[in-house]
Amino acid sequence: MQEAPILTGRPVTMASRGIVSAPHYLAAEAGVWALQQGGNAVDAAVAAAAVLCVVEPPMAGLGGDAFLMVWQPGHGQPICLNGSGASAERATIQFYRDRGHDAVPAHGLLAAATVPGAVAAWGDAHSRWGALPWEQLFEPAIHYAENGFPVSAHLARKLKEHRALLERSEGAAALFLQGGQPYAEGETLVQRDLARSLQSLSSDGPEAMYTGDLAAAIVDGLQSRGGILSFEDLANHHSDWVAPLSGSYRAHTLYELPPNSLGAAALLTMNVLEGWDIAALGDQSAAYYHRMAEAAKLALADVNERLADPGFVATPLREMLSPAYAQHRRALVAGHARPIREYVSELPTQACRPAPLPVTATAAIAAADSSGLAVALVQSLYGELGSGVVVGDTGILLHNSAASFSLDPASPNRLEPQKRPIEALMPAMVFEGERPWLIFASAAGGAEAQAHAALLTRLIDLNHNVQQAIEAPRWRFEPGGEMGTLSIEGRVPDSVLRGLRELGHDLRVVGDWSETMGQVQAVVLDHEHAMLGGGADPRGDGQAIGW
């Protein structure tokens, strides 16, 4: 008999009029508040996203990017919005080489070299679907920024971990340190500069961030200290409406974002898993985790050094995502762990080689309402606390997604002006027939495709409910060294750990509820009973709240 994993016992949140799952309870509450004011799921997602910029500053901010997937009843498939920003016009490989850099810096002024796209994405989604006035959506976020909110244990740990980064920026230190010390759990964090910026967006619209006073403050604050974003870079920014990528899994249709998102990695992973009887393995067996890790390796080998901004690089997505290709790749998996270099694909590429997962700090939201409108939204500062740069008196922490670019001229994801970087922002939906069944998004530090596989196999193959599927022990394979590292939560039975080591995995056992596994937020649409079910990740401050 398999040993059952330790779960929290938290029930699925059930509601009939609307539901919001977010990585912080105050954000979820703000989303439900928007629904109660007469708003819809898009209004709820934007209100929640704005609050996350206040209460989850390591993960989300006005200075970051956002991707959305929206289901509108009557449409054949979801509608996707790419809200990532492009690199500055001055951002070239030679520019960084001339300054002695072998890679784009992870922090500092030269890391803040791509346009923040989140605010424009919120505005574009609201213009298309919003029911509430734009300014009303910012009321909760302005309140928490102006009056403060209690710092959670999760946020306190993040600020303590990144104290050195905060100390490097006068603006960041002023925001998140008091008396030189990071805010502690239970203390009240007030961000009045950010409140004024939120008020400016509320009254002047998204344009404030790109052509208005906030844009001027960002550019002046950067260029006066050696940054390279220009007013023209901000003014020329735009979101893009894009068609989703899709694939099938056990008679369900999975939709993911196309490049420059890494959504293709999730589809590749699920295509490989489709050919195995996961239900027979059970998720408390070494065989389950072995297959999951090897499928992740195959997907990483396929997308690594192959995906990039489609405006610059053509990727053979049709071939990569075909069932025939998945069957061919699946046949490479043996009864023991293999190095990822043995899975290098034969597909055309310029410089395919194993590489670490991108470092990403993301915040995910899933929302749905009784009209059938549903939203998956992911926003990010790329790294935790982004570039660490707060410009002027805006209170806005700028992201560092420029660090995703390579300075290797042979890389498809090489740095070029006005190019979007590869980002692991992957909102997703699963359809049963013509209607959505699952709305979800993950924040997993670059391992989002693996988090998607964990959620979907537990829900579809193993019949977990949505909360159980989110809570079940997760894993994370990362390239590096000969075999790469397979991290796994300590709640997994000892027999599984022994089995994985015997199969040749370089195993690293982490905490029972490890933050390195990221967070998943999800909503299930029960059309038969006209009910919504929400699940939220206990690995952070997440909560699903219904109405």
C-alpha positions as CSV (number, residue, x, y, z in Angstrom):
1,M,0.0,0.0,0.0
2,Q,1.3,3.4,-0.9
3,E,1.9,5.9,1.9
4,A,-0.4,8.9,1.6
5,P,1.5,12.3,1.5
6,I,1.0,14.9,4.2
7,L,-1.5,17.5,3.1
8,T,-3.0,20.5,4.9
9,G,-6.5,19.3,4.8
10,R,-7.6,22.7,3.4
11,P,-10.9,22.2,1.4
12,V,-11.6,23.3,-2.1
13,T,-13.1,26.8,-2.1
14,M,-16.5,26.6,-3.7
15,A,-18.7,29.4,-4.9
16,S,-21.3,30.2,-7.6
17,R,-20.9,33.9,-8.4
18,G,-17.1,34.2,-8.7
19,I,-13.8,33.1,-7.4
20,V,-10.2,34.4,-7.3
21,S,-7.1,32.5,-6.4
22,A,-4.0,34.5,-5.7
23,P,-0.6,34.1,-4.0
24,H,-1.6,36.6,-1.2
25,Y,-4.9,36.6,0.6
26,L,-5.3,40.4,0.4
27,A,-5.0,40.2,-3.4
28,A,-7.6,37.4,-3.6
29,E,-9.9,39.5,-1.3
30,A,-9.4,42.6,-3.6
31,G,-10.4,40.5,-6.6
32,V,-13.6,39.3,-4.9
33,W,-14.3,42.9,-3.8
34,A,-14.2,43.9,-7.5
35,L,-16.7,41.1,-8.3
36,Q,-19.0,42.3,-5.5
37,Q,-18.9,45.9,-6.9
38,G,-20.3,44.6,-10.2
39,G,-17.1,43.8,-11.9
40,N,-16.2,40.6,-13.8
41,A,-13.3,38.2,-13.8
42,V,-11.0,40.6,-15.7
43,D,-11.7,43.4,-13.2
44,A,-11.0,41.0,-10.4
45,A,-7.7,39.9,-11.9
46,V,-6.5,43.5,-12.4
47,A,-7.5,44.5,-8.9
48,A,-5.7,41.5,-7.5
49,A,-2.7,42.1,-9.6
50,A,-2.4,45.7,-8.4
51,V,-2.6,44.6,-4.8
52,L,0.1,42.0,-5.4
53,C,2.4,44.9,-6.5
54,V,2.0,46.2,-2.9
55,V,1.9,43.1,-0.8
56,E,4.3,40.8,-2.8
57,P,7.1,43.2,-3.8
58,P,9.7,40.4,-4.3
59,M,7.5,38.8,-7.0
60,A,5.3,41.5,-8.6
61,G,5.4,45.2,-9.3
62,L,4.4,48.0,-11.6
63,G,7.9,47.7,-13.0
64,G,7.5,44.2,-14.3
65,D,5.7,42.2,-17.1
66,A,2.4,40.4,-17.3
67,F,0.9,37.7,-19.5
68,L,-2.8,36.9,-19.6
69,M,-5.0,34.2,-21.0
70,V,-8.8,35.0,-21.1
71,W,-11.8,32.8,-22.0
72,Q,-14.8,34.7,-23.3
73,P,-17.9,32.6,-23.7
74,G,-18.8,32.1,-27.4
75,H,-15.2,32.0,-28.6
76,G,-13.6,28.8,-29.8
77,Q,-10.4,29.1,-27.8
78,P,-8.8,31.4,-25.2
79,I,-7.5,34.8,-26.1
80,C,-3.9,35.6,-25.1
81,L,-2.1,38.8,-24.3
82,N,1.6,39.1,-24.3
83,G,2.4,42.0,-21.9
84,S,6.2,41.7,-21.9
85,G,8.4,44.6,-22.6
86,A,11.2,44.8,-25.2
87,S,14.8,45.7,-24.6
88,A,16.0,49.3,-24.9
89,E,17.2,50.7,-28.2
90,R,20.7,51.1,-26.8
91,A,20.8,47.4,-25.5
92,T,23.3,45.6,-27.6
93,I,25.8,42.9,-27.0
94,Q,28.6,45.3,-27.7
95,F,27.3,47.9,-25.2
96,Y,27.6,45.4,-22.4
97,R,30.9,43.9,-23.7
98,D,32.4,47.4,-23.8
99,R,31.6,47.7,-20.1
100,G,33.3,44.5,-19.2
101,H,30.3,42.3,-18.9
102,D,30.2,38.6,-20.1
103,A,26.5,38.5,-19.2
104,V,23.8,41.0,-18.6
105,P,24.1,41.9,-14.9
106,A,21.4,40.4,-12.7
107,H,21.0,43.5,-10.7
108,G,21.5,47.3,-10.9
109,L,20.9,49.9,-13.6
110,L,22.0,47.8,-16.6
111,A,19.7,45.0,-15.5
112,A,16.7,47.4,-15.8
113,A,17.0,47.5,-19.6
114,T,13.6,46.3,-20.7
115,V,10.3,48.1,-20.7
116,P,7.9,47.2,-17.9
117,G,4.8,45.8,-19.6
118,A,2.4,44.8,-16.8
119,V,0.5,48.1,-16.5
120,A,-0.1,48.3,-20.3
121,A,-1.4,44.7,-20.2
122,W,-3.8,45.4,-17.4
123,G,-5.1,48.4,-19.4
124,D,-5.5,46.4,-22.6
125,A,-7.4,43.7,-20.9
126,H,-9.6,46.2,-19.1
127,S,-10.3,48.1,-22.3
128,R,-11.6,44.9,-23.9
129,W,-13.5,43.4,-21.1
130,G,-13.6,45.6,-18.0
131,A,-17.0,46.3,-16.4
132,L,-15.9,48.6,-13.6
133,P,-14.3,52.0,-14.1
134,W,-10.5,51.7,-14.4
135,E,-9.8,54.0,-11.4
136,Q,-12.0,51.9,-9.1
137,L,-9.8,48.8,-9.6
138,F,-6.9,50.6,-7.8
139,E,-8.7,51.4,-4.6
140,P,-7.6,48.4,-2.6
141,A,-3.9,48.6,-3.8
142,I,-3.8,52.4,-3.0
143,H,-5.2,51.7,0.5
144,Y,-2.6,49.0,1.3
145,A,0.2,51.2,0.0
146,E,-0.9,54.3,1.8
147,N,-1.9,52.8,5.1
148,G,0.2,49.7,5.2
149,F,-0.4,46.0,5.6
150,P,1.1,43.4,8.0
151,V,4.2,41.7,6.7
152,S,3.8,38.0,6.5
153,A,6.4,35.4,7.5
154,H,6.9,34.6,3.8
155,L,7.6,38.3,2.9
156,A,9.8,38.8,5.9
157,R,12.0,35.8,4.9
158,K,12.3,37.2,1.3
159,L,13.4,40.6,2.5
160,K,15.9,39.1,4.9
161,E,17.3,36.9,2.2
162,H,17.8,39.9,-0.1
163,R,19.0,42.4,2.4
164,A,22.3,42.9,0.6
165,L,20.5,43.7,-2.6
166,L,18.2,46.2,-0.9
167,E,21.2,47.9,0.7
168,R,22.7,48.5,-2.7
169,S,19.8,50.8,-3.7
170,E,19.0,53.9,-1.7
171,G,15.4,53.8,-3.0
172,A,14.9,50.1,-2.2
173,A,16.5,50.4,1.2
174,A,14.2,53.3,2.1
175,L,11.2,51.1,1.1
176,F,12.0,47.8,2.7
177,L,14.5,48.5,5.5
178,Q,13.8,50.4,8.7
179,G,16.8,51.3,10.8
180,G,18.9,49.2,8.4
181,Q,16.9,46.1,9.2
182,P,14.4,44.3,6.9
183,Y,10.8,44.4,8.0
184,A,9.9,41.6,10.3
185,E,6.8,39.4,10.4
186,G,3.8,41.3,11.8
187,E,5.3,44.8,11.3
188,T,3.3,47.2,9.1
189,L,4.9,48.1,5.7
190,V,3.8,51.5,4.4
191,Q,4.7,52.5,0.8
192,R,3.5,56.1,0.3
193,D,5.6,56.8,-2.8
194,L,4.1,53.7,-4.4
195,A,0.6,54.9,-3.3
196,R,1.1,58.1,-5.3
197,S,2.2,56.2,-8.3
198,L,-0.8,53.9,-8.1
199,Q,-3.0,57.0,-7.7
200,S,-1.4,58.5,-10.9
201,L,-2.2,55.3,-12.8
202,S,-5.7,55.4,-11.4
203,S,-6.4,58.9,-12.5
204,D,-4.4,59.2,-15.7
205,G,-4.7,55.6,-17.0
206,P,-1.9,53.2,-18.1
207,E,-0.5,56.0,-20.3
208,A,1.0,57.6,-17.1
209,M,3.5,54.7,-17.1
210,Y,4.6,55.2,-20.8
211,T,4.1,58.8,-21.8
212,G,3.2,60.6,-18.6
213,D,4.7,61.7,-15.3
214,L,5.7,58.2,-14.2
215,A,7.5,57.6,-17.5
216,A,9.4,60.8,-17.1
217,A,10.4,59.9,-13.5
218,I,11.5,56.4,-14.6
219,V,13.7,57.7,-17.5
220,D,15.1,60.6,-15.5
221,G,15.9,58.3,-12.5
222,L,17.7,55.8,-14.7
223,Q,19.5,58.0,-17.2
224,S,20.9,60.3,-14.5
225,R,22.7,57.3,-13.0
226,G,23.8,55.5,-16.1
227,G,20.7,53.5,-17.1
228,I,19.7,53.1,-20.8
229,L,15.9,53.0,-21.0
230,S,14.7,56.1,-22.9
231,F,11.4,57.9,-23.1
232,E,11.0,56.6,-26.6
233,D,11.5,53.0,-25.4
234,L,8.6,53.5,-23.0
235,A,6.4,55.4,-25.5
236,N,6.8,52.8,-28.2
237,H,5.8,49.9,-25.9
238,H,2.7,47.8,-26.8
239,S,1.1,44.6,-25.7
240,D,0.4,41.9,-28.3
241,W,-2.8,39.8,-28.8
242,V,-1.5,36.4,-29.8
243,A,-3.1,33.0,-30.5
244,P,-2.4,30.2,-28.0
245,L,-0.4,27.1,-28.5
246,S,-2.5,23.9,-27.9
247,G,-2.1,20.2,-27.3
248,S,-4.1,17.3,-26.1
249,Y,-3.8,15.2,-22.9
250,R,-6.2,12.4,-22.1
251,A,-9.0,13.9,-24.3
252,H,-8.5,17.4,-22.8
253,T,-7.1,20.4,-24.7
254,L,-4.3,22.3,-23.0
255,Y,-3.7,25.9,-24.0
256,E,-0.4,27.7,-23.3
257,L,1.3,31.0,-24.4
258,P,3.6,30.9,-27.4
259,P,7.2,32.3,-27.3
260,N,8.6,34.5,-25.9
261,S,6.8,32.6,-23.1
262,L,8.1,29.1,-22.3
263,G,4.6,27.6,-22.6
264,A,5.8,25.2,-25.3
265,A,7.9,23.4,-22.6
266,A,4.7,22.5,-20.8
267,L,3.1,21.2,-24.0
268,L,6.2,19.2,-24.8
269,T,6.2,17.7,-21.3
270,M,2.5,16.7,-21.4
271,N,2.9,15.2,-24.9
272,V,5.6,12.9,-23.6
273,L,3.6,11.9,-20.5
274,E,0.6,11.2,-22.7
275,G,2.2,7.9,-23.8
276,W,2.6,6.5,-20.3
277,D,0.0,5.0,-17.9
278,I,0.4,7.5,-15.1
279,A,-2.6,6.3,-13.2
280,A,-1.1,2.9,-12.9
281,L,2.2,4.3,-11.5
282,G,0.5,6.4,-8.8
283,D,2.2,9.6,-7.6
284,Q,3.8,8.0,-4.5
285,S,6.1,5.7,-6.5
286,A,9.7,6.2,-7.6
287,A,8.5,5.4,-11.2
288,Y,6.1,8.4,-11.2
289,Y,8.8,10.9,-10.2
290,H,11.4,9.3,-12.5
291,R,9.1,9.6,-15.6
292,M,8.2,13.2,-14.6
293,A,11.9,14.1,-14.3
294,E,12.9,12.5,-17.6
295,A,10.0,14.2,-19.4
296,A,11.1,17.5,-18.0
297,K,14.7,16.8,-19.3
298,L,13.3,16.1,-22.8
299,A,11.3,19.3,-22.8
300,L,14.3,21.4,-21.5
301,A,16.5,19.9,-24.1
302,D,14.0,20.9,-26.8
303,V,13.4,24.5,-25.7
304,N,16.9,25.3,-24.5
305,E,18.6,27.7,-26.9
306,R,15.8,27.3,-29.3
307,L,12.9,29.5,-28.2
308,A,13.2,33.3,-28.5
309,D,11.1,36.3,-29.5
310,P,9.3,35.1,-32.7
311,G,9.8,38.5,-34.3
312,F,13.6,37.6,-34.4
313,V,13.8,33.8,-34.5
314,A,11.7,31.2,-36.2
315,T,11.1,28.0,-34.1
316,P,9.8,24.7,-35.5
317,L,6.9,24.6,-33.1
318,R,4.6,22.6,-35.3
319,E,7.1,19.7,-35.5
320,M,8.1,20.0,-31.9
321,L,4.5,19.8,-30.6
322,S,3.4,16.9,-32.9
323,P,2.4,13.5,-31.4
324,A,4.9,11.8,-33.7
325,Y,7.7,13.9,-32.3
326,A,6.6,13.1,-28.7
327,Q,6.6,9.4,-29.5
328,H,10.1,9.6,-30.9
329,R,11.4,11.5,-27.9
330,R,9.5,9.3,-25.4
331,A,11.4,6.2,-26.7
332,L,14.6,7.7,-25.5
333,V,13.6,7.4,-21.9
334,A,15.1,4.4,-20.1
335,G,14.5,2.7,-16.8
336,H,17.2,4.8,-15.3
337,A,18.1,8.5,-15.2
338,R,20.0,9.8,-18.2
339,P,22.0,13.0,-18.4
340,I,20.1,15.8,-20.2
341,R,22.9,16.0,-22.9
342,E,21.7,12.5,-24.1
343,Y,18.4,14.0,-24.8
344,V,19.6,16.8,-27.1
345,S,17.1,17.1,-30.0
346,E,17.8,16.7,-33.7
347,L,15.6,19.7,-34.4
348,P,17.4,22.7,-36.1
349,T,19.1,25.0,-33.6
350,Q,22.0,27.2,-33.4
351,A,23.7,26.3,-30.2
352,C,21.7,23.8,-28.1
353,R,23.3,22.9,-24.8
354,P,22.1,22.3,-21.3
355,A,21.7,25.5,-19.2
356,P,20.3,26.5,-15.8
357,L,16.6,27.3,-15.6
358,P,15.9,31.0,-15.9
359,V,15.6,32.7,-12.5
360,T,12.1,34.0,-12.3
361,A,10.0,35.5,-9.5
362,T,6.4,35.4,-10.6
363,A,2.9,35.8,-9.1
364,A,0.0,34.0,-10.6
365,I,-3.8,34.7,-10.5
366,A,-6.8,32.6,-11.6
367,A,-10.2,34.1,-11.6
368,A,-13.7,33.3,-13.0
369,D,-17.2,34.7,-12.7
370,S,-20.7,33.4,-13.1
371,S,-21.0,34.8,-16.7
372,G,-18.3,32.3,-17.8
373,L,-15.5,34.9,-18.2
374,A,-12.3,33.4,-16.9
375,V,-8.7,34.7,-16.6
376,A,-5.3,33.3,-15.9
377,L,-2.7,36.1,-15.3
378,V,1.0,35.9,-14.4
379,Q,3.1,38.9,-13.6
380,S,6.8,39.0,-12.8
381,L,9.8,41.1,-11.8
382,Y,11.9,38.3,-13.3
383,G,14.2,37.9,-10.3
384,E,13.1,38.3,-6.8
385,L,13.0,42.1,-6.2
386,G,13.9,42.5,-9.9
387,S,16.9,44.7,-10.6
388,G,16.8,46.1,-7.0
389,V,16.5,49.5,-8.5
390,V,13.8,51.9,-7.3
391,V,13.7,55.1,-9.4
392,G,13.2,58.5,-7.9
393,D,10.2,58.9,-5.5
394,T,8.0,56.5,-7.5
395,G,8.2,53.6,-5.2
396,I,8.4,51.4,-8.3
397,L,10.9,48.5,-8.3
398,L,12.1,47.8,-11.9
399,H,12.4,44.3,-13.2
400,N,15.6,42.7,-14.5
401,S,14.2,40.5,-17.3
402,A,17.1,41.8,-19.5
403,A,19.2,39.2,-17.6
404,S,17.3,36.5,-19.5
405,F,19.2,37.6,-22.6
406,S,22.4,35.9,-23.7
407,L,25.5,37.9,-24.8
408,D,26.5,35.0,-27.0
409,P,25.9,36.1,-30.7
410,A,25.1,32.5,-31.6
411,S,22.1,32.2,-29.2
412,P,18.6,32.7,-30.5
413,N,17.9,34.6,-27.3
414,R,20.9,36.9,-27.8
415,L,20.5,40.5,-26.7
416,E,19.3,42.8,-29.5
417,P,17.5,46.2,-29.4
418,Q,13.7,46.2,-29.2
419,K,13.6,42.4,-28.5
420,R,11.5,40.6,-25.9
421,P,13.4,38.2,-23.7
422,I,12.4,34.6,-23.0
423,E,10.3,34.5,-19.8
424,A,8.7,31.7,-17.8
425,L,5.3,33.4,-17.5
426,M,2.8,30.7,-18.4
427,P,-0.9,31.3,-17.7
428,A,-2.8,28.3,-19.0
429,M,-6.2,26.7,-19.5
430,V,-7.6,23.1,-20.0
431,F,-10.7,22.5,-21.9
432,E,-13.1,19.6,-21.9
433,G,-14.7,19.7,-25.3
434,E,-15.6,23.3,-26.2
435,R,-15.6,24.7,-22.7
436,P,-12.9,25.5,-20.2
437,W,-12.6,23.2,-17.2
438,L,-9.4,24.4,-15.5
439,I,-8.0,27.9,-15.3
440,F,-4.5,28.0,-13.7
441,A,-1.1,29.6,-13.5
442,S,2.1,28.9,-11.7
443,A,5.1,30.7,-10.3
444,A,7.9,28.2,-10.1
445,G,11.2,30.0,-10.6
446,G,11.7,28.6,-14.2
447,A,10.2,25.2,-13.4
448,E,6.7,26.2,-14.4
449,A,6.3,23.4,-17.0
450,Q,7.1,20.9,-14.3
451,A,4.5,22.5,-12.0
452,H,2.0,22.3,-14.8
453,A,2.8,18.6,-15.2
454,A,2.4,18.0,-11.5
455,L,-1.0,19.7,-11.3
456,L,-2.4,18.0,-14.5
457,T,-1.3,14.5,-13.8
458,R,-2.7,14.7,-10.2
459,L,-6.0,16.1,-11.5
460,I,-6.6,14.1,-14.6
461,D,-4.7,10.8,-14.0
462,L,-4.9,10.5,-10.3
463,N,-8.3,12.1,-9.5
464,H,-7.1,14.5,-6.9
465,N,-9.3,17.5,-6.2
466,V,-7.8,20.9,-7.2
467,Q,-6.5,21.7,-3.7
468,Q,-5.0,18.2,-3.2
469,A,-3.4,18.4,-6.6
470,I,-1.7,21.8,-5.7
471,E,-0.6,20.5,-2.3
472,A,0.8,17.1,-3.4
473,P,4.6,16.9,-3.1
474,R,6.4,18.5,-6.0
475,W,9.8,18.0,-7.7
476,R,12.1,20.3,-9.7
477,F,14.7,19.1,-12.1
478,E,17.5,21.5,-12.9
479,P,20.4,21.1,-15.4
480,G,23.9,21.4,-14.2
481,G,26.9,19.1,-13.9
482,E,26.8,15.6,-15.3
483,M,23.3,14.5,-14.2
484,G,21.5,17.7,-13.2
485,T,19.8,17.9,-9.8
486,L,16.3,16.5,-8.9
487,S,15.0,18.4,-5.9
488,I,12.0,16.8,-4.2
489,E,9.9,17.8,-1.1
490,G,10.6,15.9,2.1
491,R,7.0,14.6,2.4
492,V,7.8,12.0,-0.2
493,P,8.1,8.5,1.4
494,D,11.6,7.2,2.1
495,S,10.9,4.3,-0.3
496,V,10.5,6.7,-3.2
497,L,13.7,8.5,-2.3
498,R,15.6,5.2,-2.2
499,G,14.1,4.2,-5.5
500,L,15.0,7.4,-7.2
501,R,18.6,7.2,-6.0
502,E,18.8,3.6,-7.3
503,L,17.5,4.8,-10.6
504,G,20.6,7.2,-10.8
505,H,19.0,10.5,-9.9
506,D,21.2,13.1,-8.2
507,L,18.6,13.7,-5.5
508,R,18.3,16.7,-3.2
509,V,15.6,16.5,-0.5
510,V,14.2,20.0,0.4
511,G,11.7,21.1,2.9
512,D,8.3,19.6,3.2
513,W,6.6,22.7,1.8
514,S,9.6,24.2,-0.1
515,E,9.3,27.7,-1.6
516,T,11.7,26.5,-4.3
517,M,8.8,24.6,-5.8
518,G,6.9,27.8,-6.4
519,Q,3.2,28.4,-6.2
520,V,0.2,27.3,-8.2
521,Q,-3.2,29.0,-8.3
522,A,-6.2,27.3,-10.0
523,V,-9.9,27.4,-10.5
524,V,-12.1,24.5,-11.7
525,L,-15.3,25.2,-13.7
526,D,-18.0,22.7,-12.8
527,H,-20.5,23.3,-15.6
528,E,-22.8,20.5,-14.6
529,H,-23.5,22.1,-11.2
530,A,-22.9,25.7,-12.1
531,M,-20.2,25.9,-9.5
532,L,-16.6,27.2,-9.3
533,G,-13.9,25.5,-7.2
534,G,-10.7,27.2,-6.3
535,G,-7.3,25.9,-5.0
536,A,-4.4,27.9,-3.7
537,D,-0.8,27.0,-2.8
538,P,0.1,26.8,0.8
539,R,3.8,27.2,0.0
540,G,3.3,31.0,0.3
541,D,0.5,33.3,1.4
542,G,-1.9,32.1,-1.3
543,Q,-5.7,31.7,-0.8
544,A,-8.7,31.1,-3.0
545,I,-11.7,33.2,-2.1
546,G,-15.2,32.8,-3.5
547,W,-18.4,34.7,-3.6
